[in-house]
């Protein structure tokens, strides 16, 4: 989604704050993990501008990679936790031998 003028667009929240910060144009792209949206990657521009199709595709690809990295980090933490639980369980059964 592209917002060409953040201070006049009806869908933009906190217009005064964006104007104070000098934000004019916004490009928002969803960060997805599988089919779920887990965040938003936003690019801000201090001048009015048009984003090219290539720029939008690049930002979309970066958002996709970010979602993949977040998903992988989450899976890694789950596996690490499962491995610790398994090790603890194995050591608790050691007294059987």
Buried (B, 14 or more C-beta within 10 A) or exposed (E): EBBBBBEEBEEBEEBEEBEEEEBBBBBBBBBBBEEEEBBEBBBBBEEEEEBEEEEBEEBBEBBBEBBBEBBEEEEEEEEEEEEEEEEEEEEEEEEEE
